[in-house]
Amino acid sequence: MGLFDKLRGGSDSRVVFLGIDGVPYELIAEHPDVFPNLTEIERTGSGGQISSIVPPESSACWPSLTTGKNPGQTGVYGFQDRKTETYETYVPMGSHVAADRVWDIVTNHGRDAAVFNVPVTFPPSSRVQRQVSGFLSPSVADAASSTALQQTLEKFDYQIDVDAQLGHDDEKDAFIDNAHDTLEARRDAFVHYLDQDDWDLFFGVFMTTDRVNHFLFGDYATDGEYADEFLEFYRTLDEYIGDVRDRLDDDTTLVVASDHGFTQLEYEVNLNQWLADTGWLSYDTDDHEDLTDISPRTRAYSLIPGRVFLNLEGREPDGTVPESEYDAVREELIADLEGVTGPDGRQVCRRIVRSEDAFDGEQTEIAPDLVVIPADGFDLKSAFKEKTAVFTEGPRNGMHKFENACLFSTSETLDVSDADLLDIAPTLLELLEIEPGELDGRSLLA
């Protein structure tokens, strides 16, 4: 009998969702000794590889995962989005998400939701039972939905995020220690509020995994200096997931999933530099730093990750591509992009997605015209500052990947074959016996 059996008796269906940002399915499948708990969950319940969304970036992924809707409906396409009818950009926050989150739907049905550390949720909502915002929140005090929640989190030395700047150092020991401290505090907070036993949906995200992958995945992939530390970090994560699973009664379903996958990074591709070198992008001055510095001669520009926009007449303020030539110019750009090869001779663009094939909804005015899904090893960057070369190397050795996100559940009835990120929200709602409504995803309950 679990702890919750003793406290509640468990008459209503409940769900615990744990996000493990950026964890690839292959990492778990190839190391059952490192992931005994997730391996056991897959063996006795459900599990497998799922796809992410386009583009596979956390700022776009989490709004889609938590709403079951594509960026054309959430209105969030990446870490940086463009304001309509201008060249000004902004960093999307939770207030920019134009669709209801799964916890909003749960709350609207008279149920309780506790929400922790989900990226792109700042400012926190006071409508849900309790919430602490995640990535992009300025501080714990600002991220917590109540003073009582803030004070409890501070007792655990809870941090919003890892100090990623430490990952830029050649010596990674301080970064690894900080990652473990952040992960442990997150676990302590999760367990504390799980044990309150007053929620119907508990939704918590471990984002530390994404940070560790960015700076140590290359070590793991090549058996490099920090390969052992990388796997030890994940052994600890799996132990914490086991701590949560052991607390749940038979009427509570555990779902664990990542928002995108990961792979080794070899080259950063400065896409705006390539666009400038090939005549697609030009600037008004030599001292250019952002999108507002492009010249009217520009035909195309890029925002991360791999989102490419035509400088379209009538849409951009100084658009030069006539709408009548949109299709032809876009096909010309696709052909040029498909011809880009890296220093190793490999094709950089594995797949180029047209806007209409990925985005649909009332928030498509700021959608990119193309999204480039790169081949493994090439991470697309979009700085507007002058770069010394198109292909450069930086402190990161891991990059996001579209194909190899993961999903696990203690429920035996989930069919994860051919599943993607948009299927998670309707699945959680159906597990809670709540009608999902009109979502882009489908429930995975068989």
KETI-395628 format. One record per residue (C-alpha): residue in three letters; x, y, z. Coordinates in pm, whole numbers, padded with zeros to 5 digits, always signed. Layout:
BEGIN
AlaXYZ ...
***
This chain:
BEGIN
Met+00000+00000+00000 Gly+00144+00338-00105 Leu+00155+00656+00098 Phe-00144+00802-00088 Asp-00356+00493-00013 Lys-00315+00573+00353 Leu-00399+00941+00316 Arg-00680+00943+00061 Gly-00795+00601-00040 Gly-00745+00703-00404 Ser-01103+00705-00535 Asp-01040+00947-00824 Ser-00797+00909-01110 Arg-00488+01126-01076 Val-00176+01187-01282 Val+00184+01279-01209 Phe+00376+01412-01510 Leu+00754+01446-01490 Gly+00927+01628-01773 Ile+01290+01535-01846 Asp+01386+01811-02086 Gly+01584+01695-02389 Val+01643+01334-02284 Pro+01676+01106-02591 Tyr+01512+00765-02588 Glu+01828+00586-02707 Leu+02019+00703-02400 Ile+01773+00520-02175 Ala+01730+00215-02396 Glu+02106+00161-02427 His+02178+00195-02054 Pro+01930-00009-01848 Asp+02189-00023-01569 Val+02184+00359-01547 Phe+01804+00378-01579 Pro+01665+00079-01384 Asn+01348+00266-01285 Leu+01257+00395-01632 Thr+01347+00055-01777 Glu+01111-00112-01529 Ile+00836+00140-01602 Glu+00863+00061-01972 Arg+00868-00315-01906 Thr+00561-00319-01682 Gly+00378-00021-01831 Ser+00443+00167-02156 Gly+00738+00339-02316 Gly+00915+00430-02633 Gln+01045+00694-02869 Ile+00826+00985-02980 Ser+00877+01281-03213 Ser+00905+01643-03109 Ile+00754+01941-03295 Val+00891+02183-03554 Pro+01103+02356-03442 Pro+01241+02127-03166 Glu+01334+02407-02923 Ser+01226+02412-02559 Ser+01061+02754-02582 Ala+00828+02625-02854 Cys+00806+02264-02733 Trp+00672+02321-02381 Pro+00381+02544-02486 Ser+00285+02278-02741 Leu+00333+01986-02502 Thr+00121+02152-02234 Thr-00160+02259-02470 Gly-00169+01981-02728 Lys-00156+02248-02998 Asn+00099+02346-03263 Pro+00281+02683-03257 Gly+00025+02817-03505 Gln-00218+02811-03212 Thr+00012+02870-02915 Gly+00180+03167-03083 Val+00527+03063-02960 Tyr+00781+02952-03221 Gly+01114+02978-03040 Phe+01330+03158-02789 Gln+01295+03477-02994 Asp+00987+03577-03193 Arg+00916+03870-03425 Lys+00649+04130-03361 Thr+00399+04163-03644 Glu+00458+04440-03899 Thr+00798+04528-03746 Tyr+01155+04400-03732 Glu+01150+04411-03352 Thr+01176+04084-03162 Tyr+01084+03967-02813 Val+01142+03670-02585 Pro+00810+03482-02549 Met+00691+03431-02192 Gly+00399+03238-02047 Ser+00170+03534-02102 His+00231+03503-02478 Val+00091+03149-02496 Ala-00247+03185-02667 Ala-00392+02841-02584 Asp-00514+02686-02259 Arg-00259+02476-02072 Val-00351+02131-01949 Trp-00359+02257-01589 Asp-00598+02536-01689 Ile-00835+02276-01831 Val-00800+02065-01515 Thr-00876+02369-01299 Asn-01177+02460-01513 His-01317+02114-01438 Gly-01299+02173-01064 Arg-00984+01969-01010 Asp-00654+02078-00853 Ala-00318+02116-01027 Ala+00030+02169-00883 Val+00272+02295-01149 Phe+00650+02319-01107 Asn+00934+02448-01321 Val+00768+02430-01664 Pro+00957+02650-01916 Val+00768+02947-02062 Thr+00515+02981-01781 Phe+00619+03314-01630 Pro+00439+03488-01469 Pro+00280+03214-01259 Ser-00097+03175-01248 Ser-00284+03235-00926 Arg-00582+03038-01060 Val-00421+02697-01028 Gln-00366+02537-00691 Arg+00006+02624-00685 Gln+00264+02708-00947 Val+00629+02799-00968 Ser+00736+02911-01314 Gly+01044+02768-01481 Phe+01296+02878-01743 Leu+01291+03256-01810 Ser+01164+03340-01460 Pro+01381+03611-01298 Ser+01382+03462-00946 Val+01211+03214-00716 Ala+01030+03502-00548 Asp+00887+03615-00882 Ala+00819+03261-01003 Ala+00618+03137-00704 Ser+00241+03187-00709 Ser+00227+03255-00334 Thr+00454+03371-00053 Ala+00408+03041+00128 Leu+00525+02849-00180 Gln+00822+03081-00219 Gln+00929+03033+00144 Thr+00906+02655+00120 Leu+01109+02645-00200 Glu+01378+02865-00050 Lys+01418+02616+00237 Phe+01520+02360-00027 Asp+01765+02603-00194 Tyr+01544+02571-00501 Gln+01688+02729-00816 Ile+01499+02815-01133 Asp+01778+02688-01355 Val+02135+02566-01363 Asp+02409+02829-01390 Ala+02473+02751-01757 Gln+02763+02995-01768 Leu+02964+02744-01565 Gly+02933+02505-01860 His+03143+02742-02071 Asp+03451+02669-01859 Asp+03699+02411-01983 Glu+03685+02248-01642 Lys+03328+02128-01589 Asp+03343+02023-01223 Ala+03171+02336-01092 Phe+02901+02303-01359 Ile+02841+01937-01273 Asp+02820+02014-00901 Asn+02571+02293-00971 Ala+02364+02061-01192 His+02345+01801-00913 Asp+02251+02065-00656 Thr+01976+02201-00881 Leu+01845+01851-00954 Glu+01841+01752-00586 Ala+01656+02067-00481 Arg+01401+02005-00756 Arg+01348+01648-00633 Asp+01312+01765-00272 Ala+01048+02021-00369 Phe+00860+01773-00585 Val+00852+01510-00313 His+00742+01763-00051 Tyr+00440+01873-00253 Leu+00362+01524-00379 Asp+00330+01423-00015 Gln+00078+01704+00045 Asp-00160+01471-00141 Asp-00401+01753-00232 Trp-00374+01758-00612 Asp-00528+01579-00909 Leu-00254+01671-01158 Phe+00106+01712-01047 Phe+00315+01854-01330 Gly+00689+01901-01272 Val+00985+01943-01507 Phe+01352+01858-01462 Met+01518+02102-01705 Thr+01867+02037-01571 Thr+01888+01745-01813 Asp+01885+01983-02111 Arg+02170+02185-01962 Val+02382+01878-01892 Asn+02321+01752-02244 His+02430+02079-02403 Phe+02768+02074-02231 Leu+02843+01704-02175 Phe+02661+01503-02444 Gly+02965+01513-02670 Asp+03175+01365-02388 Tyr+02923+01083-02356 Ala+02906+01022-02733 Thr+03284+01005-02772 Asp+03374+00853-02435 Gly+03537+01182-02351 Glu+03663+01337-02028 Tyr+03326+01373-01857 Ala+03148+01063-01991 Asp+03136+00897-01647 Glu+03003+01212-01481 Phe+02737+01239-01750 Leu+02606+00889-01681 Glu+02632+00937-01305 Phe+02410+01245-01332 Tyr+02151+01037-01517 Arg+02179+00754-01265 Thr+02080+01010-01001 Leu+01791+01139-01212 Asp+01656+00786-01254 Glu+01682+00732-00879 Tyr+01474+01047-00821 Ile+01212+00927-01070 Gly+01201+00603-00870 Asp+01145+00806-00552 Val+00837+00959-00711 Arg+00704+00633-00851 Asp+00732+00461-00513 Arg+00508+00727-00357 Leu+00215+00672-00593 Asp-00088+00453-00530 Asp-00257+00231-00786 Asp-00503+00503-00889 Thr-00229+00751-00981 Thr-00064+00725-01321 Leu+00295+00838-01370 Val+00393+00978-01710 Val+00754+01074-01787 Ala+00847+01245-02115 Ser+01099+01468-02286 Asp+01013+01759-02514 His+01281+01685-02773 Gly+01578+01458-02818 Phe+01951+01521-02827 Thr+02261+01435-03023 Gln+02626+01534-03044 Leu+02712+01882-03172 Glu+03013+01923-03399 Tyr+02961+02257-03576 Glu+02758+02568-03507 Val+02616+02696-03834 Asn+02581+03075-03844 Leu+02284+03081-04077 Asn+02252+03457-04106 Gln+02620+03475-04198 Trp+02556+03221-04474 Leu+02253+03422-04593 Ala+02469+03735-04598 Asp+02757+03563-04779 Thr+02522+03434-05048 Gly+02339+03762-05106 Trp+02008+03678-04938 Leu+02068+03908-04639 Ser+02226+04253-04621 Tyr+02262+04525-04358 Asp+02242+04905-04349 Thr+02565+04944-04151 Asp+02879+04746-04067 Asp+02788+04762-03697 His+02481+04535-03703 Glu+02352+04344-03401 Asp+01985+04259-03446 Leu+01701+04218-03693 Thr+01626+04591-03702 Asp+01965+04646-03872 Ile+01882+04460-04193 Ser+01857+04662-04514 Pro+01564+04678-04757 Arg+01778+04482-05004 Thr+01736+04173-04785 Arg+01540+03883-04933 Ala+01563+03643-04635 Tyr+01673+03630-04272 Ser+01675+03375-03992 Leu+01581+03338-03626 Ile+01682+03045-03408 Pro+01650+02755-03438 Gly+01665+02728-03816 Arg+01357+02943-03880 Val+01389+03127-04211 Phe+01172+03420-04319 Leu+01137+03584-04656 Asn+01146+03964-04643 Leu+00793+03970-04780 Glu+00631+04278-04924 Gly+00322+04375-04723 Arg+00422+04163-04422 Glu+00765+04298-04328 Pro+00792+04680-04305 Asp+01057+04697-04580 Gly+00963+04378-04758 Thr+01118+04339-05103 Val+00990+03996-05213 Pro+00661+04052-05397 Glu+00378+03830-05279 Ser+00330+03716-05639 Glu+00686+03575-05634 Tyr+00659+03414-05289 Asp+00647+03052-05400 Ala+00923+03089-05658 Val+01159+03273-05423 Arg+01093+03025-05142 Glu+01173+02732-05372 Glu+01491+02910-05480 Leu+01592+02950-05116 Ile+01515+02584-05041 Ala+01738+02479-05330 Asp+02022+02698-05202 Leu+01985+02566-04847 Glu+01985+02205-04968 Gly+02322+02274-05127 Val+02494+02380-04804 Thr+02762+02135-04692 Gly+02975+02141-04380 Pro+03352+02127-04338 Asp+03325+01747-04341 Gly+03139+01749-04672 Arg+02804+01641-04526 Gln+02478+01810-04620 Val+02376+02047-04339 Cys+01999+02043-04396 Arg+01846+01701-04340 Arg+01491+01828-04392 Ile+01336+02164-04479 Val+00978+02211-04362 Arg+00744+02458-04531 Ser+00532+02670-04298 Glu+00198+02532-04412 Asp+00315+02177-04341 Ala+00388+02251-03974 Phe+00173+02540-03855 Asp-00201+02595-03855 Gly-00413+02831-03651 Glu-00484+03192-03566 Gln-00126+03270-03455 Thr+00052+03213-03787 Glu+00125+03577-03871 Ile+00470+03543-03713 Ala+00534+03190-03839 Pro+00856+03134-04035 Asp+00831+03051-04403 Leu+01071+02759-04362 Val+01216+02558-04075 Val+01544+02377-04132 Ile+01588+02049-03945 Pro+01966+02000-03953 Ala+02163+01681-03989 Asp+02311+01547-03667 Gly+02611+01751-03560 Phe+02504+02086-03711 Asp+02337+02336-03476 Leu+02177+02632-03654 Lys+02244+02974-03502 Ser+02101+03308-03612 Ala+02299+03593-03464 Phe+02291+03918-03660 Lys+02643+04018-03557 Glu+02925+03967-03806 Lys+03081+03621-03776 Thr+03428+03519-03887 Ala+03292+03209-04059 Val+02970+03020-04129 Phe+03092+02713-03940 Thr+03232+02771-03591 Glu+03272+02582-03265 Gly+03161+02688-02917 Pro+03151+02555-02561 Arg+02850+02329-02624 Asn+02893+01977-02756 Gly+02528+01865-02757 Met+02230+01983-02964 His+01854+01931-02986 Lys+01710+01663-03213 Phe+01359+01623-03354 Glu+01321+01247-03379 Asn+01426+01092-03050 Ala+01222+01234-02763 Cys+01084+00977-02516 Leu+00769+00888-02324 Phe+00716+00638-02041 Ser+00413+00559-01826 Thr+00309+00322-01551 Ser-00013+00274-01752 Glu-00012-00039-01966 Thr-00276+00107-02196 Leu-00065+00374-02369 Asp+00033+00307-02730 Val+00336+00527-02799 Ser+00400+00399-03151 Asp+00388+00687-03402 Ala+00332+00934-03117 Asp+00451+01292-03096 Leu+00465+01578-02849 Leu+00114+01702-02923 Asp-00033+01373-02801 Ile+00076+01422-02440 Ala-00182+01680-02327 Pro-00488+01488-02454 Thr-00344+01171-02299 Leu-00306+01335-01959 Leu-00659+01471-01976 Glu-00809+01136-02072 Leu-00617+00969-01787 Leu-00789+01224-01562 Glu-01125+01140-01724 Ile-01153+01494-01863 Glu-01272+01553-02220 Pro-00972+01702-02409 Gly-01177+01908-02655 Glu-01037+02027-02988 Leu-00662+01964-02975 Asp-00408+01889-03246 Gly-00286+01579-03065 Arg-00468+01255-02991 Ser-00492+01050-02675 Leu-00252+00755-02664 Leu-00482+00544-02450 Ala-00550+00227-02644 
***
